[in-house]
Amino acid sequence: MASWAASGSPAALSYRLLRWRPSPICRFSATFSPPFSSAALDRSRRISLSAVCLSPLRSNRRPLPSPPAMASDETLAAKEKMGLLVFDTEEELSVSLAKYAVELSEKFIRERGAFTVVLSGGSLIKSLKKLTESPYSETLNWAKWHIFWVDERVVSKDHEDSNYKLAFDVFLSKVPIPPGQVCAINDALSAQGAAEDYETTLKHLVNIGVVVKSATGYPRFDLMLLGMGPDGHIASLFPSHPLVNVTDKWVTFIKDSPKPPPERITFTLPVINSSAYVALVVAGAGKASVVSKALGNEKTANVLPVEMVSLEDGELTWFTDKAAVSMLRDKLSL
């Protein structure tokens, strides 16, 4: 199954997971404090959409005007807890993302003794390389990190399409996160079996206190790192696909992905929207039109998955570059 090791507590045993053998990945035996109180980061270090900054690393940049309303009243209501950061270079973006992760790591480890991080695939992983370098690699308390995936391709872990392999090669192999705290899918199962198994594992980890449960009953991860496709998809939730409407599951599966490989598992939107913090990393001119649609004033019936990211009780920050916001800037006459 997707990595876990049964705890000796009655609560853990109540999940009746004895029919599976624990794999070498994602064993949890540590004792954790009760669920945390979600206090916000120091707001002086946040940039809201009402005061968007071209680059937080260069103080001579003038702030952008506030973008117009978003795609719906619901997303507009979430705007108060949304920030947009725009960087000149990939290096600056990576440095800021690393500092953001460090700050949140320290916060959650201090509050509850653990830090749960959800990764995605694609170009996002490259932005995490900075965490493998000094000073971050030496100062972070990696032993308290717990890694998950927002989606995964149903392929072997050594396959070139595997999100696990990408993260391992670029990031995980270079930092001392305990292997038993890296929760990968069981790649020996079918797409449906892997999704069900991953959800069962998450429920077990919620039950023993590794992952917090939100007020609405979904898992509440400390930090979710999302990328976005040029079509506006997030995780493996694609535009106009029925999976964007799934609410009765934490993890679901797809066998007809518009983007290969066709078989994948993915967190559902309610799980994504239950996160405490989400970093949405979007760079490149190829994504400019989607960024413009998501953050601009156009209201259309065709709401993209990225526009559906509306956190229940958390903070969303867009980490972008100039190319990605180029069409948004044009609309704002910048």
C-alpha positions in Angstrom: 0.0 0.0 0.0 1.0 3.6 0.0 3.7 3.9 2.7 2.7 3.6 6.3 3.6 1.6 9.4 0.9 0.7 11.9 1.1 2.5 15.2 0.5 0.6 18.4 -2.2 3.0 19.5 -5.8 1.8 19.7 -6.8 4.6 17.3 -4.3 3.4 14.7 -5.5 -0.1 15.0 -9.1 0.9 14.6 -8.4 1.5 10.9 -8.0 -2.3 10.5 -5.1 -2.0 8.0 -3.7 -5.4 8.9 -4.6 -6.9 5.6 -1.8 -4.8 4.0 1.9 -5.2 4.5 3.7 -2.0 5.2 6.1 -0.9 2.5 9.5 0.7 3.2 8.0 4.1 2.5 6.0 6.3 4.8 6.3 4.6 8.2 5.1 6.8 11.0 5.9 5.9 14.6 6.7 9.3 16.2 4.4 10.9 18.7 2.8 14.2 17.6 1.1 16.9 19.6 -2.6 17.8 19.0 -3.7 19.6 15.8 -2.3 23.1 15.5 -4.0 26.4 15.7 -3.7 28.0 12.2 -2.2 31.3 13.1 -1.2 33.4 10.0 2.4 34.3 9.2 3.5 37.8 10.0 1.4 39.8 7.7 4.1 42.4 7.1 5.9 39.8 5.0 2.8 39.0 2.9 1.8 40.8 -0.3 -2.0 40.8 -0.9 -3.7 41.4 -4.3 -4.5 44.9 -3.1 -0.8 45.7 -3.1 0.9 43.4 -5.6 4.7 43.9 -5.9 6.7 43.3 -9.1 9.5 41.7 -7.0 9.8 41.6 -3.3 13.5 41.3 -3.6 13.9 44.7 -5.3 12.6 47.6 -3.4 12.9 50.1 -6.2 10.0 48.4 -8.0 6.6 50.2 -7.8 3.5 48.3 -6.6 0.9 47.3 -9.1 -2.7 48.5 -8.8 -5.2 46.0 -7.5 -6.4 43.6 -10.1 -10.2 43.6 -10.8 -12.6 41.0 -9.6 -11.9 37.3 -10.2 -14.0 34.7 -11.9 -16.8 34.4 -9.4 -18.2 35.8 -6.2 -16.8 32.8 -4.3 -13.2 33.4 -5.6 -13.7 37.1 -4.9 -14.5 36.3 -1.3 -11.2 34.4 -1.0 -9.2 37.3 -2.3 -8.4 38.7 1.1 -6.2 35.7 1.8 -4.5 35.7 -1.6 -1.1 37.1 -2.6 0.7 37.6 -5.9 4.5 37.7 -6.2 6.2 38.6 -9.5 9.9 38.0 -10.0 12.4 39.1 -12.6 14.2 35.7 -12.7 13.8 32.1 -11.9 16.6 32.4 -9.3 14.7 35.1 -7.4 11.5 33.0 -7.5 13.3 30.0 -6.1 14.9 32.0 -3.3 11.6 33.5 -2.3 9.9 30.1 -2.4 12.7 28.6 -0.3 12.3 31.4 2.4 8.6 30.9 2.4 9.0 27.1 2.9 11.5 27.7 5.7 9.2 30.2 7.5 6.3 27.8 7.4 8.5 24.8 8.4 9.6 26.6 11.5 6.0 27.7 12.3 4.4 24.3 12.1 7.2 22.4 13.8 7.2 24.9 16.6 3.4 24.6 16.9 2.8 20.9 16.5 6.1 19.1 16.0 5.6 18.2 12.3 5.4 19.8 8.8 3.3 18.2 6.1 4.2 19.2 2.6 2.4 18.2 -0.6 4.3 18.2 -3.9 3.2 18.2 -7.5 5.2 17.4 -10.6 6.4 19.3 -13.6 8.6 22.4 -13.4 7.6 23.2 -9.8 10.2 20.7 -8.6 13.0 22.7 -10.1 12.0 25.6 -8.0 12.6 23.5 -4.9 16.3 23.0 -5.7 17.2 26.0 -3.6 16.2 24.1 -0.5 18.9 21.6 -1.1 21.6 24.3 -1.0 23.2 26.2 1.9 21.9 27.7 4.1 18.6 26.0 3.9 19.8 22.4 3.7 21.7 22.7 6.9 19.2 24.7 9.0 15.9 23.0 8.2 14.6 20.4 10.6 14.2 17.7 7.9 13.4 15.0 10.4 10.0 16.7 11.0 9.0 16.9 7.3 6.4 14.6 5.8 6.0 14.5 2.1 2.9 13.7 0.0 1.9 14.1 -3.6 -1.2 16.1 -4.9 -1.2 13.8 -7.9 0.8 10.9 -9.3 1.1 9.1 -12.6 0.3 5.4 -12.2 3.7 4.2 -13.4 6.6 2.5 -11.6 8.6 4.8 -9.3 11.7 4.5 -11.6 9.6 5.5 -14.7 10.5 8.8 -16.4 6.9 10.0 -16.0 6.8 9.4 -12.2 6.4 12.5 -10.1 8.1 10.5 -7.3 11.2 10.0 -9.4 11.3 13.6 -10.4 11.1 14.8 -6.8 13.6 12.1 -5.7 16.2 13.0 -8.3 16.0 16.8 -7.9 15.0 17.2 -4.2 14.4 14.3 -1.9 17.7 12.5 -2.6 19.6 15.6 -1.5 18.0 16.2 1.9 17.7 14.0 5.0 14.0 13.6 5.2 13.4 10.1 6.7 12.4 7.7 3.9 9.5 6.5 6.0 8.0 10.0 6.0 7.8 10.1 2.2 4.3 8.9 1.3 4.4 7.6 -2.3 1.7 5.6 -4.0 1.7 1.9 -4.3 2.7 1.6 -8.0 1.8 -2.1 -8.1 -1.9 -1.3 -8.0 -4.4 -0.2 -10.6 -5.3 3.5 -10.8 -8.4 2.9 -8.8 -6.6 0.7 -6.3 -3.8 3.2 -5.9 -6.2 6.0 -5.2 -8.2 4.0 -2.7 -5.0 2.9 -1.0 -3.6 6.4 -0.8 -6.9 7.7 0.7 -6.8 4.9 3.3 -3.3 5.8 4.2 -4.2 9.5 4.6 -7.1 8.6 6.9 -4.8 6.5 9.0 -2.3 9.4 9.3 -5.1 11.8 10.2 -6.2 9.3 12.8 -2.8 9.2 14.5 -2.2 12.9 14.3 0.4 13.2 11.6 -2.0 15.0 9.3 -4.6 17.5 10.7 -8.3 17.3 9.8 -10.0 20.4 8.6 -13.3 21.7 10.1 -15.1 20.1 7.1 -13.5 16.7 7.6 -10.9 16.7 4.9 -7.1 16.4 5.5 -5.5 19.8 6.1 -1.9 19.9 4.9 0.4 22.6 6.2 1.8 23.5 2.8 0.7 22.5 -0.7 3.1 23.3 -3.6 1.1 23.4 -6.8 2.1 24.0 -10.4 -0.3 24.8 -13.2 -0.6 23.6 -16.8 -1.0 25.9 -19.8 -4.6 24.8 -19.9 -5.3 25.8 -16.3 -5.2 22.3 -14.8 -3.9 21.7 -11.3 -2.9 18.3 -9.9 -4.6 15.9 -12.3 -7.8 18.0 -12.4 -8.4 19.0 -16.0 -10.8 21.6 -17.5 -14.3 20.3 -18.0 -13.4 16.9 -16.6 -16.0 15.4 -14.2 -13.3 14.9 -11.5 -13.4 18.6 -10.7 -16.8 18.0 -9.2 -15.8 15.1 -6.9 -16.5 15.9 -3.3 -17.1 12.6 -1.6 -13.5 11.4 -1.8 -10.1 12.6 -0.7 -8.2 10.9 -3.5 -9.7 9.9 -6.9 -8.3 8.5 -10.1 -8.4 9.2 -13.8 -7.9 6.8 -16.7 -8.4 9.2 -19.6 -6.1 12.1 -18.8 -5.9 14.6 -21.6 -2.2 14.7 -20.9 -0.1 11.5 -21.0 0.2 9.2 -19.2 -3.5 8.5 -19.1 -3.8 6.8 -15.7 -3.2 9.0 -12.6 -4.4 9.5 -9.1 -5.2 13.0 -7.7 -6.4 14.8 -4.6 -9.8 16.2 -5.1 -10.6 20.0 -5.0 -11.9 19.9 -1.4 -8.6 18.5 -0.2 -6.7 21.2 -2.0 -8.9 23.9 -0.7 -8.6 22.6 2.9 -4.8 23.4 2.9 -3.4 25.8 5.4 -1.1 27.4 2.9 -0.8 26.9 -0.9 2.0 28.2 -3.1 1.0 28.2 -6.7 4.1 28.4 -8.8 3.5 29.6 -12.4 6.2 30.8 -14.7 6.5 31.4 -18.5 4.7 33.2 -21.3 2.9 30.0 -22.2 0.7 30.4 -19.1 0.1 34.1 -19.4 -3.4 33.8 -20.8 -4.6 31.5 -18.0 -3.0 33.8 -15.4 -4.9 36.7 -17.0 -8.2 34.8 -16.9 -7.7 33.7 -13.3 -6.6 37.0 -11.9 -8.2 39.4 -14.4 -11.8 40.8 -14.6 -13.2 38.4 -17.2 -16.1 36.3 -16.0 -16.9 33.3 -18.1 -18.9 30.2 -17.7 -15.8 28.1 -18.4 -14.2 28.2 -15.0 -10.7 26.6 -15.1 -9.5 24.2 -12.3 -6.9 26.8 -11.2 -9.8 29.3 -10.7 -11.5 26.8 -8.3 -8.6 27.0 -5.8 -10.5 28.9 -3.1 -9.1 28.0 0.3 -11.6 27.2 3.1 -9.4 28.8 5.8 -5.9 29.3 4.5 -3.6 31.5 2.4 -2.9 31.2 -1.3 0.2 32.8 -2.8 1.0 33.0 -6.5 4.7 32.8 -7.2 5.1 34.1 -10.8 7.5 35.7 -13.2 7.0 38.7 -15.6 6.3 36.5 -18.6 3.4 34.7 -16.7 1.7 38.0 -15.8 2.4 39.8 -19.0 -1.2 39.7 -20.3 -2.5 40.7 -16.9 -0.1 43.6 -16.8 -1.3 44.7 -20.3 -4.9 44.7 -19.1 -4.0 46.9 -16.2 -2.1 49.3 -18.5 1.2 48.6 -16.8 
